[in-house]
Amino acid sequence: MSPKTAHPLRPKLRVPVSAYVVDCAVYVDGRRLPGRWTHERALAEVRRRDEGFVWIGLHEPDAEQITGVADVFGLHELAVEDAVHAHQRPKLERYDDMLFMVLKTLCYVGHARPTAANEIVETGEVMAFVGPDFIVTVRHGEHSSLQEVRRRLEADPEQLALGPAAVLHAIADHVVDTYLAVTSAIEDDIDEMEAQVFTPRSTMDAEQIYVMKREVLELRRAVVPLGPPLRKLTEGYSSLVPHDVRSYFRDVDDHLVTVTERVAGFNELLTTLVDAALAKITMRQNSDMRKISAYVALISVPTMIAGIYGMNFDHMPELHWQFGYPMVLLAIVGIWVVLFRVFRRNDWL
C-alpha cells in the first residue's frame, strides 16, 4: 500500500464564526445587555423579548462562516455573496424586509512629501445588512474599524433606542466624516504641489501629479456613487428607516455634497497643474535647445574656417602672406565674440 493511502490527509479544520466576529451585542431601550452573546443566542433573546435589536460586526469573513450567520438572520444570498467578495461600488438594495448597503471607507496614507508618494489613499468597505431587529456589519480593510462608532452610540442610549437604522446612520456619518478628513489632507498635498509647480526654477515631475490624480479618481469612485443611496434613505425608501432617522441622513448627505464638490475641484486643479507642469517642461526644453543651438553656432565658426584652410590648395587667399595666420585667428575670435553677444542679448545664453 502506498504511503498516500496508508496515511490519509486530515480533514480541514473548520474556523469558527467567532474568529471573524469583532463584537456581538443585544440592545434594549438603547442600552446594551450584559454578557457575551453568540449570534444565535442574541437573535433568540431579542425575539423572545419582542423588543430591541442585535448588532453583530464581522471582519473579512469567508463564504463558509458568513453563510452560518446568513442562515440565522435570513440574509439574502446575493447580498451575502457581495459581502464576501467585496470590491463593490457604494449602493443600497432592498430585499423584502431587509436593506443591504455598501459604503467605501478611506484612509489617508501618511508620507513625507506628496511629490514622492506612490499611494495616498487606501480604500476599504463596510457592508450593512439591516433588518427589523438586527444589523449585521461586514468590514473589509484594516482601517475601517467601527469600535469608535459603537462606543459613541452606547454613550447615547436615546439615539441607539431608535433601532438598527440609527446604527446605519452612525456608520454612514462616520464614513463621510472620514471623507472630509481625507480630502482636507489631500488638499494640503495639492497646495504643496501647486506651490512647487509655480515656483520659478523649481523642478516638478509631472508623473507625481498623475499619481495624485489617480488617487483623486479613486477617491471620486468611493464618494460620488454614495449620493443616490443616501438620498433614497432620506426619501422614505424603506419602512426600516423611521421618519426620525431620515433627517439625520439628510445631514450626512449635505456633508457628502461638500466632499463631492471638493473632489471635483481637486480633479480640475490637478488637470491645470498637469498642463502647467508640461508647459514648464516644454519651456525648459526650448531654453535648453536654444543654448545648444547657440553653442553649436559658436563652435561652427572656427570649425568652418579651420576646415577651409585645412584643404591644402596651393592657391588660397592670403596663404603665403606673413600676417595671414594671425588675421584668420583674429577673424575667428571677432566673429565668435559678435555671435556670443547676440545670443546673450537674446537670452539664448
Order of alpha helices (4+ residues) and beta strands (2+ residues): alpha-beta-beta-alpha-beta-alpha-alpha-beta-beta-beta-beta-alpha-alpha-alpha-alpha-alpha-alpha-alpha
